[in-house]
Amino acid sequence: MNKSILTKLEANLHNHGLSLPDFIREQANTCRYKKDSLICITGEKVEKIMILIQGELIILNSFSNGKEFAFTNENSFTVLGDFEFFSRQMVNASTVISKTEVTLVELGVRTFESWINADRKFYDFMVWQIACKCYKNAKIQGDIKYTSSSAKVLGKLIEVSAPSDDAEDILVAEYSHYEIARMSGISERTVNRVLQNLQKKGILSIQYRKILIRKNCIHLLDEDI
């Protein structure tokens, strides 16, 4: 494993009162992903347990109708594959995309199991991590449920946009409908409908992959909420 990544992993563990076993040092691998990379997808077999060392991830979960996504972001020490491991359902429950460039430490499932069995403190820490993520996800899903699709899409576009070089009152977001759907946590079909409505209201206009948001017209969305 890369020495600097090893140092960061040890520091993260130390912050939680944990230490890194020697056999993990020997068997762990470092993996880096570019921004917007697909790291794992719902329904695929879990081959590795991955620990986030740096960067930010988007976690997407499908509702039963397959049309909506509840999402959360992870940008601190977190483990991918923990839900699946502890439930003994070794297929990915979520799709994970890199929001930024990310660095992950990868462990074989059996190696991770050996670590869990050998270190009770690490086992307890993993259980605590899962409980925290369950609480966080439950709250976020509740917030999403009671937020309109238009507010979700427009809010995400404003978050990822940049000021225009040509006009002070314009924000520019360069994303496809598919990317907006992933980021905002709803279906692509809903994104298409929402963008059409926002164009009709004069809140934004679309030029290929460029979405131009008129800051002085954002208040018009209040009529839908």
C-alpha positions in Angstrom: 0.0 0.0 0.0 1.1 3.6 -0.7 3.0 4.9 2.4 1.1 8.2 2.6 -2.2 6.4 2.3 -1.2 4.0 5.0 -0.3 6.9 7.2 -3.8 8.5 6.6 -5.5 5.2 7.3 -3.6 4.7 10.6 -4.4 8.3 11.6 -8.1 7.8 10.9 -8.1 4.6 13.0 -6.2 6.2 15.7 -8.8 9.0 16.0 -11.3 6.3 16.9 -9.0 4.5 19.4 -8.1 1.8 16.9 -4.9 0.4 15.5 -4.0 -1.2 12.2 -3.0 -4.9 12.3 0.2 -5.9 10.5 -1.7 -8.4 8.3 -3.9 -5.6 7.0 -0.8 -3.5 6.1 0.4 -6.5 4.0 -2.9 -7.4 2.3 -4.6 -4.0 1.7 -4.4 -2.3 -1.7 -4.9 1.4 -2.7 -7.3 2.4 -5.4 -8.0 5.8 -6.8 -11.0 7.0 -8.8 -11.6 10.1 -10.9 -14.5 12.4 -10.3 -17.9 10.9 -11.5 -16.5 7.3 -11.6 -18.9 4.4 -10.9 -17.4 2.5 -8.0 -20.0 -0.1 -7.5 -23.6 -0.7 -8.6 -26.7 -2.1 -6.9 -27.1 -5.8 -7.4 -23.5 -6.7 -8.2 -21.6 -9.1 -6.1 -19.5 -7.6 -3.3 -15.9 -8.6 -4.2 -14.0 -6.1 -1.9 -14.6 -4.2 1.3 -13.5 -0.6 0.7 -12.5 2.2 3.1 -12.8 5.8 2.1 -9.5 7.7 2.8 -10.0 10.9 1.0 -12.6 12.5 -1.3 -16.4 12.4 -1.4 -18.8 9.7 -2.5 -22.4 9.8 -3.5 -24.5 6.9 -2.2 -27.6 6.1 -4.2 -30.5 3.8 -3.1 -33.4 2.7 -5.3 -36.9 2.8 -4.1 -39.1 -0.2 -4.8 -40.7 1.4 -7.8 -37.3 1.9 -9.4 -37.9 5.5 -10.3 -36.7 7.5 -7.3 -33.4 7.6 -5.5 -32.6 8.6 -2.0 -29.0 9.8 -1.7 -26.4 10.8 0.8 -22.8 11.9 0.6 -19.9 10.5 2.5 -16.7 12.5 2.9 -15.2 11.1 6.1 -13.9 7.8 7.2 -16.5 5.3 6.0 -16.6 1.7 4.8 -18.3 0.4 1.7 -19.6 -3.2 1.9 -20.2 -3.1 5.6 -24.0 -3.4 5.4 -23.7 -6.3 3.0 -21.1 -8.1 5.1 -23.0 -7.9 8.4 -26.3 -8.9 6.7 -24.6 -11.8 4.9 -26.2 -10.5 1.7 -23.1 -10.2 -0.5 -24.6 -8.1 -3.3 -24.3 -4.3 -3.3 -27.3 -2.7 -1.7 -26.4 0.8 -3.1 -24.7 2.3 -6.2 -21.7 4.4 -5.3 -20.3 7.2 -7.5 -17.3 9.4 -6.8 -18.3 13.1 -6.4 -14.7 14.1 -6.4 -11.4 12.3 -6.9 -11.3 9.7 -4.2 -8.8 7.3 -2.7 -10.0 4.0 -1.2 -8.2 1.2 0.6 -9.5 -2.2 -0.6 -9.5 -5.4 1.4 -10.6 -8.9 0.5 -13.8 -10.0 2.2 -12.0 -12.7 4.1 -9.3 -10.3 5.2 -11.9 -7.9 6.5 -13.6 -10.8 8.3 -10.3 -11.8 9.9 -9.9 -8.2 11.1 -13.4 -8.2 12.6 -12.8 -11.5 14.4 -9.4 -10.5 15.7 -10.2 -7.1 17.1 -13.3 -6.6 19.2 -12.8 -2.8 19.3 -12.9 -2.7 15.5 -16.0 -4.9 15.5 -17.8 -2.5 17.9 -16.6 0.5 15.8 -18.1 -1.1 12.6 -21.4 -1.7 14.3 -21.5 1.9 15.5 -20.7 3.2 12.0 -23.6 1.2 10.5 -26.0 2.6 13.2 -24.9 6.1 12.4 -25.3 5.6 8.6 -28.8 4.1 9.1 -29.8 7.2 11.2 -28.4 9.6 8.7 -30.0 7.8 5.7 -33.4 7.7 7.4 -33.3 11.4 8.1 -32.2 12.3 4.5 -34.9 10.1 3.0 -37.5 11.9 5.1 -36.2 15.2 3.9 -36.3 14.1 0.3 -39.8 12.8 0.6 -41.1 16.2 1.6 -39.2 18.3 -0.8 -40.6 19.0 -4.3 -38.7 17.6 -7.4 -38.3 21.1 -8.7 -36.7 22.3 -5.5 -34.4 19.3 -5.4 -33.2 19.8 -9.0 -32.8 23.6 -8.8 -31.1 23.3 -5.4 -28.6 20.8 -6.8 -28.0 22.9 -9.9 -27.3 26.0 -7.9 -24.9 24.0 -5.6 -22.8 22.8 -8.5 -23.0 25.9 -10.7 -20.4 28.6 -11.3 -20.9 32.3 -12.0 -21.1 33.2 -15.7 -18.3 35.1 -17.3 -20.8 37.0 -19.5 -23.5 38.1 -17.0 -23.5 38.8 -13.3 -27.1 37.4 -12.8 -26.4 34.1 -14.5 -25.1 30.8 -13.0 -23.8 28.1 -15.3 -24.0 24.3 -14.6 -22.5 22.0 -17.2 -24.2 18.6 -16.6 -26.3 16.1 -18.6 -29.8 15.2 -17.5 -28.5 11.8 -16.4 -25.8 13.4 -14.2 -28.4 15.8 -12.7 -30.7 12.8 -11.9 -27.8 11.1 -10.1 -26.8 14.1 -8.1 -30.3 15.2 -7.1 -31.6 11.7 -6.3 -34.5 11.4 -8.6 -35.2 9.7 -11.9 -34.0 11.1 -15.3 -37.6 11.3 -16.5 -38.5 13.5 -13.6 -35.4 15.7 -14.2 -36.5 16.2 -17.9 -40.0 17.2 -16.8 -38.7 19.6 -14.1 -36.2 21.3 -16.4 -38.9 21.8 -19.0 -41.1 23.5 -16.3 -38.3 25.6 -15.1 -37.6 26.8 -18.6 -41.3 27.7 -19.1 -41.1 29.8 -15.9 -38.0 31.6 -17.2 -35.8 30.4 -14.3 -33.3 28.7 -16.6 -32.4 28.0 -20.2 -30.5 25.1 -21.7 -27.7 25.3 -24.3 -26.6 21.7 -24.9 -24.9 20.6 -21.7 -24.9 24.2 -20.3 -27.8 25.1 -18.0 -28.0 28.8 -17.5 -29.8 29.8 -14.2 -31.2 33.3 -13.8 -30.6 34.2 -10.2 -33.1 37.0 -10.2 -35.9 34.5 -11.3 -35.2 31.8 -8.7 -38.0 33.2 -6.5 -40.5 32.1 -9.1 -40.1 28.5 -7.9 -41.9 29.4 -4.7 -45.2 29.2 -6.6 -44.7 25.4 -6.9 -43.7 24.7 -3.2 
